[in-house]
Amino acid sequence: MKAVILAAGYATRLHPYTRLYPKTLLRVGGRPLLDATVASLAAAPEVDGLVLVTNSRFFGFFERWRRLSPAARPVQVIDDGTTSNDTRRGSVGDLVFAMDRLGLDEDLLVVCSDKVFEFSIPAFVRFAREKGGGANTCDDAGDPAKLAGRRGCAVLAPDGRITAFHEKPSRPPSSIESLAFYVFPRSCLPVIREYTRTTSRPDAPGTMMEWLVPRVPMYAWMIDGECLDVGDPASYHEANNKKKAAAVELLLDGRSLDEAALERTLDRLEREPDVVMAHLSVPAAAVQPMERWVTAHPHLLPVDVLEASLPPAELARARGCSRVVVP
């Protein structure tokens, strides 16, 4: 079984953290989200290979992570060739891209890259193998209204088989929420390919689930631990609060910018686990060139570039930064 980690999105709702940085590498509890995901996957003995799909814009960041990461398993990083939210392939499109690029023809564990989760990946995989079909991690929200317009909703038979699936329905027929981790057996892969040939919406996996459920056996595995979606700044802050982790944001005063000094400063800051964001203030004329520099010199630390429109101390307060650093 191969695990495919989908990480090619542009996370526009999480700006400024993800304006120039991939969401999957944001720090929660002092380490990148991806570290915990890979550790969970590595605990499943059935998983004999890990693949991460990203985009051209963020490929260098994941390659740096791959070189510096203490991950227990090597991760193959592939570039889906897109450069913006407007040209993205979408989650399902990226899954099929990985299948085609690597010739994947075996059971697949498909993993979201933006969750803080504590449930057991090995237990999920065992469940799917015991059922002999596809599987979807699910949770009971307790009230169908909590899913309305926001979450995928599954209707279950007594044996756990998903008999109907609705992607973000306005009137959910159940309180069972899909958490978008999947096991797709090898026999399901041609059906996924067929879906991509029939849809103009290759983005949301929940939309594919609506199409798959009448065609292939899919079962709901009720999670045995917490799962938090990191989708916007509020949920990102909540994730760090749950981990009781410091989350320090800094203002880098780049008005008299020396790129070599900035590189050394970022090298140092990315080794400080409490630092989660660097706001780099530069003269107005330097904003766009510096944005290009930041993406061409990837570090394991989000950097946002902004105009130095106020004195550093005032700008730091306005951005919620705890201190000013001069590269």
C-alpha positions in Angstrom: 0.0 0.0 0.0 1.2 3.5 -0.9 0.3 6.6 1.0 -0.4 9.7 -1.1 -0.3 13.0 0.8 -2.2 15.8 -1.0 -0.4 19.1 -0.5 -0.7 21.0 -3.7 -3.3 23.6 -2.6 -2.7 27.3 -2.1 -4.6 27.8 1.2 -5.9 31.2 0.3 -8.1 31.3 3.5 -4.9 31.1 5.7 -3.2 34.2 4.5 -0.9 35.8 5.5 0.7 32.5 6.8 0.3 30.8 3.4 0.6 33.7 1.0 4.2 32.6 0.2 4.3 29.3 2.1 2.7 25.9 2.0 0.1 25.1 4.7 1.3 21.6 5.2 4.6 22.9 6.7 3.1 25.4 9.1 4.2 24.7 12.7 1.8 23.3 15.2 3.2 22.3 18.6 6.7 23.4 17.5 7.1 21.3 14.4 5.6 21.2 10.8 2.2 19.6 10.4 3.8 17.3 7.9 6.1 15.8 10.5 3.2 14.4 12.6 1.4 13.2 9.5 4.4 11.2 8.3 5.0 9.8 11.7 1.4 8.5 11.8 1.7 6.9 8.4 5.1 5.3 9.3 3.3 3.5 12.1 1.2 1.5 9.7 3.2 -1.6 8.6 1.1 -2.0 5.5 2.4 1.3 4.1 5.5 0.6 2.2 6.0 4.0 0.4 5.0 7.7 0.9 4.4 10.2 -1.9 3.6 13.9 -1.4 2.1 15.9 -4.3 2.8 19.6 -4.2 2.9 22.4 -6.8 5.7 24.2 -8.6 5.4 27.2 -6.4 6.1 25.3 -3.2 8.2 22.4 -4.5 11.4 23.9 -3.1 10.0 24.2 0.4 9.1 20.5 0.5 12.5 19.5 -0.9 14.1 21.5 1.9 11.9 19.8 4.4 12.7 16.4 2.9 16.5 17.1 3.3 16.2 18.5 6.8 13.4 16.4 8.2 13.9 13.7 10.9 11.0 11.7 9.4 11.1 8.0 10.0 10.3 7.2 6.4 11.6 8.8 3.2 9.0 10.8 1.3 9.0 11.1 -2.5 8.0 14.7 -3.4 6.4 15.3 -6.8 5.5 18.6 -8.5 2.1 18.8 -10.2 3.2 21.6 -12.5 0.8 24.3 -11.3 1.7 27.7 -10.1 -1.4 29.4 -8.8 -4.8 28.8 -7.2 -6.4 29.5 -10.6 -4.5 26.7 -12.3 -4.6 24.1 -9.6 -5.5 20.5 -10.5 -7.6 19.9 -7.4 -7.3 17.1 -4.8 -8.7 14.4 -7.1 -6.8 15.7 -10.0 -3.6 15.5 -8.0 -4.4 12.0 -6.9 -4.8 10.8 -10.5 -1.6 12.8 -11.4 0.3 10.8 -8.8 -1.2 7.6 -10.0 -0.2 8.3 -13.6 3.2 9.9 -12.8 4.4 7.0 -10.6 2.4 4.1 -12.2 0.6 3.4 -8.9 -1.5 0.2 -9.2 -2.1 -1.0 -5.7 -4.1 -0.1 -2.6 -3.8 3.6 -1.8 -4.1 5.5 1.5 -5.0 9.1 0.6 -4.2 11.6 3.3 -5.2 15.2 3.8 -2.2 17.4 4.7 -4.0 20.1 6.7 -5.3 18.2 9.7 -4.0 18.0 13.3 -5.2 14.5 14.2 -4.7 12.0 17.0 -6.6 9.0 15.6 -4.7 5.8 14.6 -3.8 5.4 11.0 -2.8 1.7 11.6 -6.3 1.0 13.0 -7.9 2.7 10.0 -5.9 0.6 7.6 -6.8 -2.6 9.4 -10.4 -1.7 9.3 -10.3 -1.2 5.6 -8.5 -4.5 5.1 -11.1 -6.3 7.3 -14.0 -4.8 5.3 -12.4 -5.6 2.0 -13.5 -2.3 0.4 -12.8 1.4 0.5 -12.9 3.3 3.7 -13.4 6.9 4.9 -12.6 8.3 8.3 -15.7 9.7 9.9 -16.9 11.3 13.1 -20.4 11.8 14.7 -20.9 15.6 15.0 -24.0 14.9 17.2 -26.2 17.3 15.3 -26.8 17.3 11.5 -27.1 21.1 11.6 -23.4 21.3 12.4 -22.6 19.9 8.9 -25.0 22.1 6.9 -23.1 23.8 4.1 -19.8 23.0 5.7 -18.9 19.3 5.8 -19.3 16.1 3.9 -22.2 14.0 5.3 -22.4 10.2 5.2 -25.5 7.9 5.7 -24.5 4.5 7.1 -25.9 1.0 7.1 -25.8 -1.1 10.3 -22.5 -2.7 9.1 -20.9 0.7 8.5 -21.2 0.7 4.8 -21.8 4.2 3.4 -25.1 4.0 1.6 -25.2 7.7 0.6 -22.8 10.6 0.6 -23.6 14.4 0.4 -21.0 17.0 0.0 -21.8 20.0 2.2 -25.6 19.6 2.0 -27.9 22.4 3.1 -30.0 19.8 4.9 -27.8 17.0 6.1 -29.6 13.6 6.5 -27.3 12.5 9.3 -24.8 13.8 11.8 -21.9 11.6 10.4 -19.1 13.8 9.2 -16.4 12.8 6.6 -12.9 13.8 7.6 -11.4 13.1 4.2 -8.9 10.4 4.8 -9.4 7.4 2.5 -8.3 3.9 1.7 -9.0 3.1 -1.9 -8.3 -0.6 -2.8 -6.6 -1.3 -6.1 -10.0 -2.3 -7.7 -11.3 1.2 -7.1 -8.6 3.0 -9.0 -10.2 2.6 -12.5 -13.5 4.0 -11.1 -11.6 7.1 -9.8 -10.1 7.5 -13.3 -13.6 7.2 -14.8 -14.9 9.9 -12.4 -12.2 12.4 -13.5 -13.3 11.9 -17.1 -16.9 12.7 -16.3 -16.5 15.8 -14.1 -15.6 19.4 -14.3 -15.0 19.5 -10.5 -11.8 17.5 -9.7 -11.2 19.6 -6.6 -13.3 18.3 -3.7 -12.9 14.6 -2.7 -16.3 14.8 -1.2 -17.8 15.4 -4.6 -16.1 12.3 -5.9 -17.4 10.4 -2.9 -21.0 11.3 -3.9 -20.2 9.6 -7.2 -18.2 6.6 -5.9 -20.6 5.5 -3.1 -23.2 4.0 -5.5 -20.5 2.3 -7.5 -18.1 0.7 -5.0 -18.3 -0.5 -1.4 -17.1 2.3 0.9 -17.2 2.0 4.7 -17.1 4.6 7.5 -14.4 4.2 10.1 -15.4 6.2 13.2 -12.2 7.8 14.4 -10.7 6.9 17.8 -9.1 10.3 18.5 -9.4 14.1 17.8 -9.1 15.7 14.4 -8.9 19.5 13.8 -9.0 21.1 10.4 -6.5 23.9 9.9 -8.3 26.0 7.4 -8.0 29.7 8.5 -6.0 31.8 11.0 -8.5 31.2 13.8 -8.2 27.4 13.5 -4.4 27.6 13.2 -4.2 29.5 16.4 -6.6 27.0 18.0 -4.4 24.1 17.0 -1.4 25.7 18.7 -3.4 26.5 21.8 -4.6 22.9 22.0 -0.9 21.8 21.9 -0.1 24.4 24.6 2.6 25.6 22.3 4.2 29.0 22.0 3.6 30.6 18.6 5.9 33.6 18.2 5.6 36.0 15.3 8.4 38.3 14.5 8.9 41.5 12.4 12.0 41.4 10.3 13.1 45.0 9.7 14.4 44.9 6.1 14.5 48.6 5.3 18.3 48.4 4.8 18.2 45.0 3.3 21.2 42.8 3.0 20.1 39.5 1.4 23.1 37.6 2.8 22.2 38.8 6.3 18.6 37.9 5.7 19.5 34.4 4.6 21.6 33.9 7.8 18.7 35.2 9.9 16.2 32.8 8.3 18.7 29.9 8.7 18.7 30.7 12.4 15.0 31.4 12.9 13.9 28.2 11.2 15.7 26.2 13.9 13.7 28.0 16.7 10.5 25.9 17.1 8.5 28.6 18.9 8.8 30.9 15.8 5.8 30.4 13.5 5.9 33.5 11.2 8.3 36.2 10.1 6.8 39.4 8.7 9.5 41.0 6.5 9.0 44.8 6.1 10.7 46.4 3.1 10.4 49.7 1.1 7.5 49.7 -1.2 9.6 49.3 -4.3 11.2 46.2 -2.9 8.0 44.2 -2.0 7.6 42.3 -5.3 11.3 41.6 -5.8 11.5 40.3 -2.2 8.5 38.1 -2.6 10.3 36.5 -5.5 13.4 36.1 -3.4 11.5 34.5 -0.6 10.0 31.8 -2.9 13.4 31.2 -4.6 15.2 30.8 -1.2 12.8 28.4 0.7 13.1 28.0 4.4 11.1 26.0 6.9 9.4 29.2 8.2 6.6 31.3 6.7 7.7 34.7 5.6 5.3 37.4 4.5 6.5 40.5 2.8 4.9 43.8 3.5 5.6 47.5 2.9 7.4 49.3 5.7 4.6 51.9 6.0 5.1 52.5 9.8 8.1 52.5 12.1 9.2 49.0 13.0 7.8 49.0 16.6 4.4 50.3 15.4 4.2 47.8 12.5 5.2 45.0 14.8 2.2 45.9 17.1 -0.1 46.1 14.2 0.9 42.7 13.0 0.8 41.1 16.4 4.6 40.5 16.5 6.3 40.0 19.8 9.6 41.6 18.8 11.6 43.2 16.0 14.6 41.5 14.4 17.1 43.3 12.2 18.8 40.9 9.7 
